[in-house]
Amino acid sequence: MANIGNTCFMNSVLQCLASAEDLTRFFIEPAGGGASKWSICKTMRDQVNAYNPLGTGGNLVLAYAAMLRDMWSGGYKEIAPHELKRIVAQKAPQFAGQLQHDSQEFLAFLTDGLHEDLNRVKKKPT
């Protein structure tokens, strides 16, 4: 993964999560032919909660899935997760810019964001 300005904290988390096979297969699935070996999983896409006010409107989960697809496609020597970093910085300004951050803090934000974008509760009960 390309370092896009002191993003080794982010890249290490993304590489670790991408290596969790069961988790990765939730987001991407083998494609049936074509140049790409992987596609974004339709089952996961159907579960995106675009209306959760605590989430990102599904943008984070879709950017993460696209990053995984690119990572595992075999079509790139290196990937730079610009879109994922942009979405993270919109929701969590502490990750904007090119400062170094703590991997654990990024992991906590990312997993919580993925959770909120996939939260099945469409309308919270009072």
Secondary structure by P-SEA (a helix, b strand, c coil): ccccccaaaaaaaaaaaaaaaaaaaacccccccccccccccaaaaaaccccccccccaaaaaaaaaaaaaaaccccccccaaaaaaaaaaaccccccbbbbbaaaaaaaaaaaaaaaacccccccc
